[in-house]
Amino acid sequence: MSVDELDTRLLGHLSLLYGEQQAATLLPKLHELIGRHIEVRQGKRLEIPRWDEKDSVLIGYGDSIQYPGMTPLASLKQFLDRRLNGVFSMVHVLPFFPYSSDDGFSVSDFRSVNPELGDWQDIRELGENFSLLFDLVLNHMSREHLWFVNFVHDEEPGRDYVVQVSPDENLSMVVRPRSTPLLSRVRTPRGMLDVWATFSNDQIDLNYANPEVLLEFIDILLDYIRRGARAVRLDAVAFLWKEIGTSCIHLPQTHEVIKLFRTLLDVLEPGAILLTETNVPHQENISYFDQGDEANMVYQFSLPPLILHAIMCQTTEFLVPWARSLEQETLPEGCTYLNFTASHDGVGLRPLEGLVPDEDLDELLDMMRRRGGYVSMRATTEGRDRPYELNISYFDAFAAEDDDVDPWHIARYMLSQTLPLSFRGIPAVYINALGATPNDPLGVERTGMTRSINRRKWDGAELERLIDLPLTDAGQVFPEYIRRLRIRSGIKAFHPDAPQRVLDMPDGILALERTSLDGGQRVYAIHNMTGDLRSVDISALGGASRRWFDALHQVVPDMDGDGVRFRPYQTVWLMAKG
């Protein structure tokens, strides 16, 4: 792209956001940021292919694993290098910046590493064997951030960085992810002011109607790339732009900001990846691909609750129609899904809207409460509370209700973790899911946050001891998980862009056909979502007339004529031999 073409595109983005006159005055400031980035990079650019079947992402906090005498980030590097080198291609280190609340998502300094975790040298060293994914927490800031302190005292920078609203404004149309008040009262020398706070009283929303805020975050985004980020997650980006009288979610200006980021990265760092975090119904979620000029990657948010429902209710009634709908989606070039189950947050429930009836969802949530889970709520525009998020360890979500020994707990859980490896897209694994981490009720008691139930921090030596004991939960899950990831990375049909087709099967069976991009390899990922022995007819695939191999278990499948016998909760990656 020529300089003139780039300027034309940048002016287009800025004009849609701020009008043509202001865009013309902003362009030189943007040139300054671009020039500074180019000067520091000195010709280094991310131009490697974005992804293939060898890619998978590990998600964890900077202090998820700790060893005595080491910084948490150095501890994380030691564990990853020793146990997971060559298994995961990318590590998503959840916000590692100074913060005041929400386990890192209320950032008080976007440009520094939390000294309790380590420093930028630790981040660089973590990136020696893995690509890195950073969070850009761009919707809000901590009350302890200098910008907010300056806002309170009517000083720069920060005086106009906060969204002020009169309490008399009609905000009933605003879509909420929480049931807490939307506005937060702030005492200032000039009186009490009401400011926008989408998520909490300590997370004050930033005012992108002020272009200086946008320029700040463009500079921060480019700084993260310079410091080693191959991918950047745009946290809570759906709520970015505020306009009274609208829903204040997915506004055109929000999409335009992301497109501006994408234009800059496509020119300056063509191998970089933008990941949008938009925990909303599926069609709203994939709108962030637009025409291939916005996000490179979106989370497959419907997958975790659909998998949970399918296995625990032993039916594919809702999972299969949703999976079939993906066949109708033609993703733009350079775009894919990030497939996951567990994460540092809970299991989002908004992505089930329109997919699972309320009575079925209520039944599932009751099952999860009986397993120690919590359900957080959000306020609707009608003033009612609706389930927003399920907070539970994904491992414990598949346990039996009582304390009796459950012979199928591990099988159910490993089925849930193998499904994202089979779907089109890139798999992402939360580090606590990798180690079969149970509920942490003491964490909830300590922090007062229900999300803490799935945010346990591990002593590295203790975790490694459990992994090496074959009869522990971690000892059964961790090595098997790694084995499956390694096998997947050698199957070209699991390339993130490889076509996917859902096969006709009886209820309780999910079968995906994946075909390599060159058409030379095909794998049938067949999953028994029930606790029953099942025989799955594969006559339509050639049946017993073909020589079959189960790539997942490295064995010849158990055949019964034209059927494959399945144990409860078993997955088979079926491939024809010869």
C-alpha positions in Angstrom: 0.0 0.0 0.0 1.4 3.4 -1.0 1.7 6.3 1.4 -1.1 8.1 -0.4 -3.4 5.0 -0.2 -2.7 4.7 3.5 -3.5 8.3 4.1 -6.7 8.0 2.2 -7.8 5.1 4.3 -6.7 6.7 7.6 -8.6 9.9 6.7 -11.6 7.8 5.9 -11.6 6.2 9.3 -11.0 9.4 11.1 -13.6 11.3 9.1 -16.3 8.7 10.0 -15.3 9.1 13.7 -14.7 12.8 14.0 -15.7 14.6 10.8 -13.5 15.6 7.8 -12.3 18.9 9.3 -11.0 17.3 12.6 -9.7 14.3 10.7 -7.4 16.6 8.7 -5.9 17.9 11.9 -5.5 14.5 13.4 -3.7 12.9 10.5 -0.3 14.6 11.2 -0.5 13.3 14.8 -1.1 9.8 13.5 1.9 10.2 11.1 4.0 11.0 14.2 2.9 7.8 15.9 3.6 5.8 12.8 7.0 7.3 12.3 8.0 6.7 15.9 7.0 3.0 15.5 8.9 2.5 12.2 12.0 4.1 13.7 12.0 1.8 16.8 11.2 -1.3 14.8 14.1 -0.6 12.3 12.7 -2.7 9.5 11.5 -5.6 11.8 8.0 -6.7 10.9 5.7 -9.6 11.7 5.2 -11.2 8.3 5.1 -14.9 9.1 1.9 -16.8 8.1 -0.8 -16.1 10.6 -1.7 -19.7 11.5 -1.9 -23.4 10.6 -2.8 -26.7 12.3 0.2 -26.5 14.6 -1.2 -23.4 16.3 -2.8 -23.4 19.7 -3.0 -20.8 22.5 -2.4 -21.2 26.2 -4.2 -18.7 28.4 -3.0 -17.8 31.9 -2.3 -15.1 34.4 1.3 -13.8 34.9 1.1 -15.4 38.4 -0.8 -18.6 37.5 2.2 -20.7 38.5 4.8 -19.7 41.1 8.2 -21.1 42.2 10.1 -19.9 45.3 12.8 -17.3 44.6 11.5 -16.4 41.1 9.3 -13.7 39.8 5.8 -15.0 38.8 6.6 -14.3 35.1 9.9 -16.1 35.3 8.1 -19.0 37.1 5.5 -19.1 34.2 8.4 -19.3 31.7 10.1 -22.1 33.6 6.9 -24.2 33.6 6.1 -23.5 30.0 9.6 -24.2 28.7 9.8 -27.4 30.8 6.3 -28.8 30.2 4.7 -27.2 27.2 7.5 -26.2 24.7 6.4 -27.4 21.3 2.8 -28.0 22.4 1.4 -24.4 22.3 2.5 -21.9 19.8 1.2 -18.8 21.6 0.7 -17.7 25.2 -1.9 -15.2 26.2 -0.7 -13.6 29.4 -3.7 -12.0 30.9 -3.3 -8.3 31.9 0.1 -8.0 33.5 0.0 -4.3 34.2 -0.4 -2.4 37.5 -4.1 -2.6 38.5 -6.4 -1.8 41.4 -9.2 -4.5 41.0 -10.7 -7.2 38.8 -7.6 -9.4 38.7 -5.8 -7.0 36.3 -8.7 -5.6 34.2 -8.8 -2.3 36.1 -5.5 -1.0 34.8 -3.7 1.9 36.5 -0.8 2.1 34.0 -1.1 0.7 30.5 2.6 1.0 29.7 4.2 -0.8 32.7 4.5 -4.3 34.0 3.2 -4.9 37.5 6.4 -5.1 39.5 4.8 -7.9 41.6 4.9 -10.1 38.5 8.2 -9.0 37.0 9.3 -6.6 34.3 9.5 -6.1 30.5 12.6 -8.3 30.4 10.5 -11.2 31.9 7.9 -10.6 29.1 10.7 -10.7 26.4 12.1 -13.9 27.8 8.7 -15.5 28.0 8.5 -14.8 24.2 11.7 -16.7 23.4 9.8 -20.0 22.8 6.2 -18.8 22.3 4.4 -16.0 20.4 2.7 -13.7 22.8 -0.8 -12.3 23.1 -1.3 -9.1 25.1 -4.5 -7.5 26.4 -5.4 -4.0 25.3 -7.9 -3.0 28.0 -9.2 -0.1 26.0 -12.7 0.4 27.3 -12.0 1.6 30.8 -9.3 2.5 33.3 -8.8 2.3 37.0 -9.7 5.1 39.3 -6.0 5.1 40.3 -4.8 5.8 36.7 -3.2 9.2 36.3 -5.8 10.1 33.7 -8.6 9.7 36.1 -6.7 11.6 38.9 -6.2 14.4 36.4 -9.9 14.3 35.4 -10.9 14.8 39.0 -8.6 17.8 39.3 -9.5 19.2 35.8 -5.9 18.8 34.5 -4.3 17.4 31.4 -3.9 14.7 30.2 -7.2 13.3 31.4 -9.5 16.3 31.8 -11.7 15.1 28.9 -10.8 11.4 29.0 -13.9 10.4 30.9 -17.5 10.1 29.8 -19.6 12.5 32.0 -23.3 12.1 32.0 -26.2 14.0 33.7 -28.2 11.6 35.9 -31.3 13.1 34.2 -30.4 11.5 30.9 -32.5 8.6 29.7 -30.1 5.7 29.6 -32.7 3.0 29.5 -31.6 1.7 26.0 -28.1 1.0 27.1 -27.2 -2.7 26.9 -25.6 -3.8 30.2 -23.2 -6.7 31.0 -23.8 -6.2 34.7 -26.6 -5.4 37.1 -24.5 -2.7 38.9 -25.4 1.0 38.4 -24.2 2.3 35.0 -23.1 5.7 36.5 -20.6 6.2 39.3 -20.6 9.4 41.4 -17.2 11.1 41.7 -16.3 13.9 44.2 -14.3 16.6 42.6 -13.2 20.2 43.5 -15.9 21.4 41.1 -18.7 19.3 42.7 -20.1 15.8 42.4 -20.0 14.4 38.9 -21.6 11.3 37.3 -19.3 9.2 35.1 -19.9 6.2 32.9 -18.8 2.9 34.5 -19.9 -0.1 32.4 -18.3 -2.8 34.5 -17.7 -1.6 38.1 -17.2 1.5 40.3 -13.5 1.1 39.8 -13.5 0.7 36.0 -14.2 4.1 34.6 -15.1 4.2 30.9 -12.9 6.2 28.5 -14.2 8.9 26.2 -13.4 8.0 22.6 -15.4 11.0 21.4 -12.2 12.8 22.4 -9.7 11.8 19.7 -6.8 12.2 22.1 -8.0 9.1 23.8 -7.9 7.2 20.5 -4.4 8.5 19.8 -3.2 7.3 23.2 -4.5 3.8 22.6 -3.0 3.6 19.1 0.3 4.5 20.6 -0.2 1.8 23.3 -1.2 -0.8 20.7 1.9 -0.1 18.7 4.1 -0.2 21.8 2.7 -3.6 22.7 3.7 -4.9 19.2 7.2 -3.4 19.7 7.5 -5.2 23.0 6.8 -8.6 21.6 3.0 -9.0 21.1 2.1 -11.0 18.0 -1.6 -10.8 18.9 -3.6 -8.2 20.8 -6.9 -8.9 22.5 -9.3 -5.9 22.5 -11.0 -6.4 25.9 -14.7 -5.5 26.2 -14.4 -3.6 22.9 -18.2 -3.9 22.1 -19.0 -1.2 24.6 -16.3 1.3 23.4 -18.3 4.1 21.9 -21.1 5.9 23.9 -24.0 7.7 22.3 -26.9 8.6 24.5 -30.2 7.4 22.9 -28.6 4.2 21.6 -27.8 0.7 23.0 -24.1 1.8 23.3 -23.0 -1.7 22.1 -21.6 -2.5 18.6 -22.0 1.1 17.5 -20.6 1.9 14.0 -17.9 4.1 15.6 -16.7 1.1 17.6 -16.3 -1.0 14.4 -14.5 2.0 12.8 -12.0 2.2 15.6 -11.1 -1.5 15.1 -10.9 -1.0 11.4 -8.4 1.8 12.0 -6.3 -0.5 14.2 -6.4 -3.1 11.5 -5.4 -0.7 8.7 -2.4 0.3 10.8 -1.3 -3.2 11.6 -1.8 -4.5 8.1 0.7 -1.9 6.9 3.1 -1.7 9.8 3.0 -5.4 11.1 1.3 -7.6 8.5 1.6 -10.7 10.7 -0.1 -9.2 13.7 -3.5 -10.5 14.9 -6.4 -8.5 16.3 -8.7 -10.6 18.6 -12.0 -9.0 19.7 -13.5 -10.0 23.0 -17.3 -9.6 22.4 -19.2 -12.0 24.7 -22.5 -11.7 22.8 -24.9 -13.8 20.6 -23.1 -15.4 17.7 -24.3 -13.2 14.8 -23.3 -10.1 16.8 -20.0 -11.7 17.6 -19.0 -12.5 14.0 -20.0 -9.0 12.9 -16.5 -8.0 14.0 -15.0 -9.8 11.0 -17.1 -7.4 8.8 -15.5 -7.7 5.3 -12.2 -9.0 6.5 -11.1 -5.5 7.4 -11.7 -5.6 11.1 -10.8 -8.4 13.6 -8.6 -11.3 12.5 -10.1 -13.6 15.1 -13.1 -13.8 17.4 -13.8 -16.1 20.3 -16.3 -18.9 19.6 -18.3 -17.8 22.6 -21.3 -20.1 21.9 -19.1 -23.2 22.1 -18.4 -23.5 25.9 -22.1 -23.4 27.1 -23.3 -25.6 24.1 -20.7 -28.2 24.9 -21.6 -28.1 28.6 -25.3 -28.5 27.8 -24.8 -31.3 25.2 -22.6 -33.5 27.5 -24.5 -32.9 30.8 -27.9 -33.3 29.2 -26.7 -36.0 26.8 -28.2 -34.5 23.7 -26.9 -32.7 20.6 -30.3 -31.1 20.1 -28.9 -27.6 20.2 -25.2 -28.1 19.5 -25.7 -29.7 16.1 -28.0 -27.0 14.5 -25.5 -24.4 15.7 -22.6 -26.3 14.3 -24.5 -26.7 11.0 -25.0 -22.9 10.9 -21.3 -22.4 10.8 -21.2 -24.1 7.4 -23.2 -21.2 6.0 -20.5 -18.7 7.2 -17.9 -17.8 4.6 -15.1 -16.3 6.7 -13.1 -13.5 5.0 -9.5 -14.3 4.2 -7.3 -13.9 7.2 -10.1 -14.5 9.7 -10.8 -17.4 12.0 -12.4 -18.4 15.3 -10.7 -19.0 18.6 -12.2 -22.1 20.0 -12.2 -22.6 23.8 -14.2 -23.9 26.8 -12.8 -22.6 30.1 -11.3 -19.2 30.6 -10.4 -16.7 33.3 -13.9 -15.5 33.1 -17.0 -17.7 33.5 -19.0 -19.4 30.9 -20.9 -16.6 29.0 -24.6 -17.2 28.7 -25.6 -14.4 26.3 -24.2 -16.4 23.4 -26.9 -19.0 24.0 -29.6 -16.5 23.2 -31.7 -17.8 20.3 -30.0 -21.2 20.6 -31.2 -22.8 23.8 -34.7 -22.2 25.3 -34.9 -20.6 28.7 -36.3 -23.7 30.4 -33.3 -25.8 29.2 -30.9 -23.1 30.3 -32.5 -23.0 33.7 -32.2 -26.8 34.0 -28.5 -26.6 33.2 -27.8 -23.7 35.6 -29.5 -25.7 38.4 -27.2 -28.6 37.7 -24.2 -26.3 37.9 -25.3 -24.7 41.2 -25.5 -28.2 42.6 -21.8 -28.6 41.6 -20.7 -25.5 43.4 -21.2 -23.0 40.6 -22.5 -19.4 40.7 -24.7 -17.5 38.2 -24.1 -13.8 37.8 -26.8 -11.6 36.3 -27.1 -8.6 34.0 -29.7 -5.9 33.9 -31.8 -5.8 30.6 -33.1 -2.7 29.0 -36.6 -3.7 30.4 -35.2 -3.5 33.9 -35.1 -7.3 34.5 -32.2 -9.4 35.7 -31.1 -12.1 33.3 -28.4 -14.8 33.7 -25.1 -13.4 32.2 -22.4 -15.8 33.2 -21.8 -19.1 34.9 -18.9 -19.2 37.3 -17.5 -22.7 37.9 -14.4 -24.6 37.3 -15.0 -26.2 33.9 -13.5 -29.4 35.3 -15.9 -29.6 38.2 -18.8 -28.7 35.9 -18.6 -32.3 34.6 -18.5 -34.0 38.0 -21.2 -36.1 39.6 -23.6 -34.3 41.9 -22.6 -36.2 45.0 -19.3 -37.1 46.5 -19.3 -40.7 45.3 -16.5 -41.8 43.0 -17.4 -40.9 39.5 -15.8 -43.3 36.9 -16.9 -41.1 34.0 -15.8 -37.6 35.3 -12.5 -37.6 33.4 -14.1 -39.0 30.3 -16.7 -36.4 30.2 -14.2 -33.7 30.8 -11.7 -34.9 28.1 -14.6 -35.1 25.6 -15.4 -31.4 26.4 -11.7 -30.5 25.9 -11.3 -32.4 22.6 -14.3 -30.9 20.9 -12.6 -27.5 20.4 -9.6 -29.3 18.9 -12.0 -30.7 16.2 -13.8 -27.5 15.2 -12.7 -25.1 12.5 -10.5 -22.5 14.1 -7.6 -22.3 16.6 -7.9 -24.0 20.0 -7.2 -22.1 23.1 -6.7 -23.7 26.5 -6.9 -22.1 29.9 -4.0 -23.2 32.0 -6.2 -24.2 34.9 -8.2 -26.4 32.5 -5.0 -28.1 31.4 -4.3 -29.1 35.0 -7.9 -30.2 35.8 -8.1 -27.5 38.5 -11.3 -27.9 40.7 -13.5 -25.1 42.1 -11.7 -22.7 44.4 -14.4 -21.6 47.0 -11.7 -20.2 49.2 -10.7 -17.8 46.4 -14.3 -16.6 46.2 -14.4 -16.1 49.9 -11.1 -14.2 49.9 -11.9 -11.9 47.0 -15.7 -11.6 47.2 -15.8 -12.3 43.4 -17.5 -15.4 42.1 -15.1 -15.4 39.1 -12.3 -16.3 41.5 -13.8 -19.9 41.7 -11.8 -20.6 38.5 -8.7 -18.4 39.0 -6.7 -20.6 41.4 -2.9 -19.8 41.5 -0.7 -22.9 41.6 2.6 -23.5 43.5 4.7 -24.8 40.6 6.2 -27.7 42.5 2.8 -28.9 43.8 1.3 -28.8 40.3 4.2 -30.7 38.8 3.9 -33.3 41.5 0.2 -33.8 40.8 0.9 -34.0 37.0 3.4 -36.7 37.6 1.1 -38.8 39.8 -0.9 -40.9 37.3 -3.9 -41.4 39.6 -4.6 -37.8 40.3 -7.0 -35.7 38.2 -4.1 -33.6 37.0 -2.0 -36.7 36.3 -4.8 -38.2 34.1 -5.8 -35.0 32.3 -2.5 -33.1 31.7 -0.5 -35.7 29.8 -3.5 -36.9 27.8 -4.4 -33.3 26.9 -0.8 -32.7 25.7 -0.9 -35.9 23.7 -4.0 -34.9 21.9 -2.7 -31.5 21.1 0.5 -33.0 19.6 -1.5 -35.4 17.5 -3.8 -32.6 16.2 -0.8 -30.5 15.2 0.2 -33.2 12.7 -3.1 -33.4 10.9 -3.4 -30.9 8.0 -7.2 -31.3 7.9 -7.2 -29.4 11.2 -5.8 -26.3 9.7 -7.9 -23.4 11.1 -9.1 -22.5 7.6 -9.9 -26.1 6.5 -13.5 -26.7 5.5 -15.9 -28.2 8.0 -19.1 -30.2 7.5 -21.5 -31.6 10.0 -22.6 -35.2 9.2 -26.1 -36.6 9.7 -26.1 -38.6 12.9 -28.6 -39.7 15.6 -29.1 -37.5 18.6 -26.2 -37.6 21.0 -23.5 -38.0 18.3 -21.6 -35.1 16.8 -19.6 -35.9 13.7 -17.5 -33.3 11.9 -15.8 -33.8 8.5 -12.7 -31.7 8.1 -10.8 -31.6 4.8 -7.3 -30.2 4.3 -6.9 -27.1 2.2 -5.3 -29.1 -0.6 -8.1 -31.7 -0.5 -5.6 -34.5 0.1 -6.6 -35.4 3.7 -9.9 -35.9 5.4 -10.6 -36.6 9.1 -14.0 -37.5 10.6 -14.1 -36.2 14.2 -16.9 -38.2 15.8 -18.0 -37.6 19.4 -20.3 -39.7 21.6 -21.9 -37.0 23.9 -23.7 -39.6 26.0 -23.0 -42.0 28.8 -24.1 -45.0 26.6 -22.3 -47.5 24.5 -23.1 -46.5 20.9 -22.5 -47.9 17.5 -22.2 -45.3 14.8 -23.0 -46.2 11.2 -20.3 -45.0 8.8 -21.6 -46.8 5.7 -22.0 -43.3 4.0 -18.2 -42.9 4.5 -17.4 -46.2 2.9 -18.0 -48.4 6.0 -16.1 -51.6 6.4 -15.0 -51.5 2.7 -12.3 -49.0 3.8 -9.4 -49.4 6.1 -9.9 -47.0 9.0 -7.5 -45.6 11.6 -8.3 -43.7 14.7 -5.7 -41.0 14.7 -6.6 -39.7 18.2 -5.9 -43.1 19.9 -3.5 -44.4 17.3 -5.4 -47.6 16.9 -7.7 -49.4 14.4 -11.2 -48.5 15.5 -13.5 -51.1 17.1 -15.7 -52.0 14.1 -19.1 -53.8 14.0 -19.9 -54.3 10.4 -20.4 -50.8 9.0 -20.5 -49.3 12.5 -17.8 -48.0 14.9 -18.3 -48.9 18.5 -18.0 -46.0 20.9 -17.5 -46.1 24.7 -19.3 -43.5 26.7 -18.0 -40.0 26.0 -15.5 -41.2 23.5 -14.0 -39.2 20.6 -12.6 -40.8 17.5 -10.6 -39.0 14.8 -11.3 -41.4 11.9 -9.0 -41.4 8.9 -9.0 -43.8 5.9 -5.8 -45.7 5.3 -4.6 -46.4 1.8 
